[in-house]
Amino acid sequence: MAKGKTYESEISGYISTTLRKHFGKGPTSVYVTIKHPFITIHFRGFLAPMEKLQIKQEESKRVLATRDIVMLDLKPEILQGLREVAEIELKELYADWNLTKETGMIIGVMNEETTEDTENWPDNVNPEVVRKKIDEASRHAEKTPDRTDIYWLNERTILVRRSGILVRIEKELIKNGFIEALKLSKRPLEHELLEEVGLEQALNRTTSEIFLDWDFEKDVSYIVLLLEPKER
């Protein structure tokens, strides 16, 4: 199989089929970005009829919790599926959802080492300023990360990896089994703070969506910023 676009097409088809099989409805479109060692899978039009009813009844948290449970169960299957259709070995998998826009994001981390590459960033964006804005949002939510790495994947996708972000009370909640409750609480808070700290000014671009997820055991979080197309 040819690499590049063919792999992206194969991944798109695989993810659509897998989500349809396990959620009862597949997305209307899937956009795949591969830039080693990361892969992002953004999908639109993903909201089942039953979920729409639950949201109408103000039970969005139940929808999110159910999706998190399903994705946790699906993780080994997706890792195996991507290995077969695209020869990609992933060591980590994350997911987040935007129920309002009926979109979602799967983030995969390959079994490879990586370092930041700031040379491919646009001339009008300073990566260090962007990093400071993200650290500021993190500080307001919990604490300044021990480390924040940022990656420009393409013209519309920025990936952020934060490590060492949990405070003591969060670690105790995790230890006592309140993982999903913590995730459901942190998601809207961090979304709000990331919008408040002036990221768009630092990027000189409008963000269309923000997705984030955590591995609480490893004390790691990933953020994906999707940017609006540049004005011509």
SEZALO-721241 format. One record per residue: x, y, z of N, C-alpha, C in turn. Coordinates in pm, whole numbers, plus 32768, in hexadecimal, padded with zeros to 4 digits. Atoms other than C-alpha are relative to their C-alpha. Layout:
XYZXYZXYZ
...
REM end
This chain:
80547F8880008000800080008057807D8000
7FB67F8380008080815B7FAE7FE8804A8081
800B7FB87F8380C0823780D77FB580837FEB
803B7F7B800C803C839881227F6B7FFD7FF9
808F7FF0800E7EE183DD809F7FB57F7C8006
804380827FFF7E92826D80747FEC7FD18090
800D80237F747ED7822881E47F9480538043
80647FA87FC47E05835482447F737FD37FD8
8081803080307CE782D0816F7FD97F7E8045
801B807F7FBE7D05817482057FD880168092
801F7FE37F737D04820283677F76803E800B
80837FBF80007BD882DD83197F8F7F987FF5
8065806780147B1181B3829B7FF57FA38078
8000805A7F8D7B7880D883BF7FBB80408079
803B7FBC7F8D7B1A81DA84C77F6A80127FED
80907FF0801B79C9822084217FB67F7E801B
804080827FED797580AD841D7FFD7FD78093
7FF780277F7379E9807485837FA080508057
805B7FAD7FB27927819A86137F6F7FDA7FE4
80898026802477EE813385557FDA7F7C8045
801C80847FC578087FCF85D87FE7800A8096
80087FFD7F6E7830803187457FA6806E8037
80557F937FD077678174875E7F7980047FBA
807F8001804776518125866A7FF580667F92
7FFD7F9B806A76AC82488587809080277FE6
7F797FD5802277E682A584CC800280947FDF
7FF57F7280237868840484837FE280177F6C
80187FDF808C780D84B783418082801A7FB6
7F7E7FEB8040797B85108300806E7FEC8067
7F8D80197FA97AD184BA838C807B803E7FBE
7F877FC280337C128583836480787FCF8051
7F8E803E7FBE7D5C84D783B48080804F7FE4
7F7E7FC0800C7EA9858283F6806A7FA3803B
7F9180547FD17FE784B28411808080517FF9
7F7D7FC17FFA812685588483804A7FBF8075
7FBC80517F9C82118471853A803880578070
803D807F7FDA81F3841A864E7F6D800C8027
808B7FE97FDA808E849B865D7FA07FE67F8C
806B800980617F48845585AE7F84803E8042
807E7FC97FCE7E0A852285DA7F917FDA7F9E
8073802B80517CB684AB855E7F898054802C
806E7FA57FE07BAB85B985577F867FD67FB0
8078802A80487A48855385037F8C805C801F
80767FA87FF77908861584C57F807FAF7FEE
808180418011779885BF84CE7FF47F818050
7FFE80797FAF77BF84CA85EC7FAC8014807E
805B7FF97F8F768F84C786D17F897FA57FE3
806A8063801675A283A086ED7F788038802D
80867FD07FDA742683D687087FE77FFA8097
8014800B7F707421835888718050806A804B
7FAF7F997FC0753B844788CA7FBF80897FF0
80477F818014747A856988327F8F800E8063
806D7FFD7F9F7355850E89108035801B808D
7FC57FEB7F7C743484FE8A45802D80918011
7FD47F747FF974C9865389F57F88805D800E
807A7FB17FF6736D86E189C57FC97FFD808E
802D800F7F76731E86608B23806B802D8064
7F947FC77FAF745987118BA580527F938048
7FAE806C7FCA751A85CF8BD980817FEF7FAF
7F858004804F7654862B8B17806F7FB48048
7F9780457FB6773585A98C2D7FF27F697FF5
8015808F800F769684538C0C80327FD17F78
7FCF8021808676E284548A9680987FF88001
7F6E7FFD7FFC784C84B48AD780387F8B804F
7FD0806F7FAD787683B18BEA7FF37F7B7FB5
8014807B804C77E5829F8B0D80677FF37F90
7F9B8004806C78C982FC89EC808A7FDF8037
7F7E801D7FC579F782F88AD1800D7F6C8022
7FFE808F7FDC799B819A8B4B80107FAA7F82
7FF9804D807C7966811989E8808C800A7FC3
7F7B7FED803B7AAF81B0896E806B7FB78050
7FA1804A7FAE7B6B81198A937FFE7F6B7FDC
800F808C80267AE27FC48A3380327FE77F71
7FDA800D808D7B2A800588C1809580117FE7
7F747FDB80187C92807388EE80557F8D7FC6
7FAF806C803A7D367F1C88B47FD87FDF7F71
8030801E80887C5B7EE187808031806A7F9D
7FD47F95805A7CB3803586EA80977FF97FEA
7F6F800D800E7E258007872F80237F917F9E
7FE88070805A7E1A7EB6867F7FD480237F73
80337FDC80847D477F3E8561805C805E7FB5
7FA57FA280417E33805F851980857FBD7FDC
7F87804C80217F577F6F85257FED7FB37F7E
801A805180777EB17E9D84187FE980537F83
80247FB380787E2A7FAB832D806980667FD8
7F9F7F9680217F4780A58344808D7FE58032
7F7B80267FCE806F7FEE83DE803480668065
7FDC7F9C7F9A806C80EA84FC7FFD7FBE8089
7FF880367F7980E0807C86557FEB80748062
801F7F987F9F803A8158875B80137FCC808D
7FF280267F738092815388CB7F9980458058
80637FB77FB27F8B824D893E7F8E802A7FA4
80757FD7804B7E2B82A888D27FA78056805A
80517FA37FB47D5583CD89437F88802A7FAB
80777FD580497BFD845588E87FB7806E804B
80537F977FC67B22858489227F90801F7F9D
80797FEC804D79D085FC88A37FCF8090800C
80477F817FFC7918873B884A7F6F7FE07FDA
8089802A801977AA86E088707FB0806C7FBA
80497F92803E773288388807801480017F68
7FE18002808E77E1882286B77FF67F767FC2
800A808B802C77AF86A886A080837FCF7FC1
7F7C80268031792586758671804C7FB2806B
7FAC80487FA37A3685A78712808F7FFA7FCF
7F72800880227BAC85728718803D7F868044
7FAE806B7FCA7C83843D8744809280277FEA
7F727FDE80057DF2847B879280517F828018
7FAA80757FF07EF28369875E80918029800B
7F707FE67FEE805C836987D2804B7F817FDB
7FB68075802F8148827F871B806F7FDB8060
7F9680347FAA825181AE87C0808880317FCF
7F847FC28030836282A1875D80228075805B
7FD57F897FB6842F83AC88087FF0807B7FA7
800E7F87804E83FC8514879F803A8077804C
7FD57F807FC68486866F87DA7FB4806F7FBA
80457F8F803C83EB87BF879B804C80317F85
7FC67FC480778424885886457FB980857FE9
80407F7C800B83DC89CC864D801F80457F7B
7FD97FC0807E84728A1184F47F8D80087F9D
806C80008062832F89BF843A7F898055802B
806B7FA87FD4825D8AB685007FFB807C7FA6
800A7F86805181D88BE7844080548071803C
7FAC7F917FD282AF8D2084567FB9805C8062
80497FA27FAB81998DE285007FCE7FC08082
802780437F8381708CE7861F807D7FDA804E
7F8F80227FA982638CC987407FD97F898059
802680767FB082528B6787D4800E80158096
7FEC7FEA7F7182D78BE389227F8C804E803D
80747FB57FCF81B68CD889447F887FA3800D
806D80627FFB80C08BC388F380117FA58079
7FE580577F8C81668AE589F87FDD80478083
801D7FB47F86814A8BF68AFF7F6A800D8017
80917FF47FF37FD88C218AB67FC37F7C8032
803380837FD57F998AAB8ADE80267FE58091
7FD680117F7480638AA38C217FAC8058805C
80547FA87FAF7F988BCA8C9F7F767FC28018
808280437FF17E518B118C5D800C7F8A8060
7FEB80727FA87EDD89DC8D088010802C8091
7FE97FCE7F797F4B8AA78E357F7C80268044
80827FDB7FC87DEB8B2E8E647FA97F85801D
805280787FEE7D5489D18E4480377FA6806D
7FC480557F9B7E4A890F8F1B808A80338028
7F797FCF7FE77FBD89648F05804980107F7C
7FAD7FF7807780C589C88E0B803C7F767FE3
7FC98085801E812E88888D5580977FFB8019
7F6F80137FF6828587FB8D9D804180137F78
7FCC7FF1808882AF87F78C247F8C80107F9F
80647FEA806981E988788AF980467FFD7F79
7FC9800B80868240880B89977F9380207F9B
80637FDA8065819188A0886880337FDD7F74
7FDD80318085818A881E87037F9F803A7F99
804F7FCD8070811188C685C47FF37F8D7F9C
801080748056807F879E85077FE480267F6F
80197FCA80867FF5885D83DE7FC0808B800F
80327F767FFE7F5589AB83817F878014805A
80787FF07FB07E218961845280017FAF8081
7FFE805A7F8D7E9688778565807D80148055
7F937FF57F9F7F6C88B5869A7FE77F9A806E
800A80637F957FB087A287988058802C8075
7FB97FDA7F86801B87E388FF80067F87805D
7FF0806A7F9B80A686E689F7802F80408081
7FDB7FCD7F7C80AA87468B66801B7F8A805D
7FE480697F9D814886708C75801780418088
7FF27FCA7F798146869F8DEC7F9E8071801B
80647F967FF17FFD875E8E087FA27FE98076
806080207F987F3F86B28F21802C80358088
7FE57FD57F777F268749907C7FDB7F8F805F
800D806D7F9E7F16867E91BB7F707FCF800F
808B80287FED7D9B868191E27FCF7FAE7F8A
8027804D80777D718605907B803A7F738007
7FC280857FF47E6384E890BB7FB47FAA8065
804D804C7F9D7D99848591ED7F7A7FD37FC6
807E802580417C54848B912580157F8A7FA1
7FE0806D805D7CF683AB901E80187F80804D
7FE280747FAE7D7882C1912A7F807FC08036
807D80317FC67C1782A491B67F957FE17F98
8059803080677B7B825190667FA580667FBF
80567F9980397AE3839F9002803880357F7C
7FBE7FD8807C7B8F83A38EAF7F9F80427F9F
805E7FC880607A5D83DE8DD57FC480838032
80357F847FC779CE84E58EC1806580717FF1
7F977F9B800E7B1A859C8EB7800C802E7F70
7FF77FDD808E7B2A858E8D3E7F8B80587FD4
80777FB3802679C5860F8D178004808D803B
7FF47F7B7FC27A1887328E01806E80537FBF
7F8E7FB880377B67878B8D667FE9802D7F70
80137FE0808D7AF5878A8BFC7FC9808D7FE9
80377F7A801A7A1088BC8BFF8054806F803D
7FAD7F9A7FC07AF289778CF0807980227FA9
7F877FE580507C2A894D8C1A7FDD803B7F78
802D7FC2807C7B6A899B8ADC7FED80968014
801D7F747FE37AF68AE08B79808080508016
7F847FB97FE27C4E8B418BFA805980117F85
7FB07FF5807A7CFB8AF78AB07FCA806D7FA5
803B7F9680507C088BE68A0A80168089803F
7FF67F7F7FB97C3C8CF38B14808C803C7FFE
7F777FCE7FEE7DB98D0F8B12803980477F86
7FCF7FB780757DD98DA689B6804F7FAC7F9F
7FB98057805F7E4C8C7D88E97FF280327F71
80177FD680897DB08D0987AD805980767FDA
7FA67F90801B7E788E4B87CC808F7FD07FEC
7F788035800D7FB78D8287FC80137FB67F7C
7FF8804D807C7F678CAC86CB7FE380547F85
802D7FAD80707EE88DCB85F47F9C7FB67FA8
8065805080467DD28CDB85967F8C7FE7805E
807580267FB17C768C8286097FFF7F688010
800B808F7FE97C4F8B2D86AA7F6F7FD67FE7
80868031801B7B278A65862C7FD37F9C8069
802180627F997B38894D872F807C7FE28054
7F97802B7FA57C0488DA88597FD97F788039
801880857FC97C1F876D88BF806E7FE08064
7F9A80277F9F7CD086DF89F07FDB7F818049
8015807C7FB67CFB859B8AAD807B7FE88056
7F97801A7F9F7DD2850C8BC5801E7F6B800E
7FDD80827FC87E8C83DA8C368027801E8090
7FE97FD87F777E6B840E8DAB806E7FAE8043
7F9980547FC37F4D82EA8E05808C80347FDF
7F7D7FCC802B806C83808D3C800E8095801B
80007F707FE8800C84E78D9C8026804B7F81
7FE67FC58084800685498C2D7F7B802D7FC3
80777FD080467F0E86128B608026802B7F73
7FEF7FD2808A7EE9865289EB7F9080627FDD
805E7F9C80327E408780894F801280097F69
7FFA7FE2808F7DEA87AE87DF7FB280807FE7
803F7F8380287DA0890C87607FE77FFB7F6A
80217FF8808E7CE9891C86147FEA80927FDC
80057F7480277D108A6885617FA480147F8A
804F7FDA80767C278B178472805F80167F8B
7FAA7FE680747CAD8B31830D803180907FFE
7FCA7F7980097D8C8C5C82CF7FB080537F9C
80487FA7805C7CDE8D848233805A80247F8B
7FB17FE080777D4C8DC780D17FF280947FDC
REM end
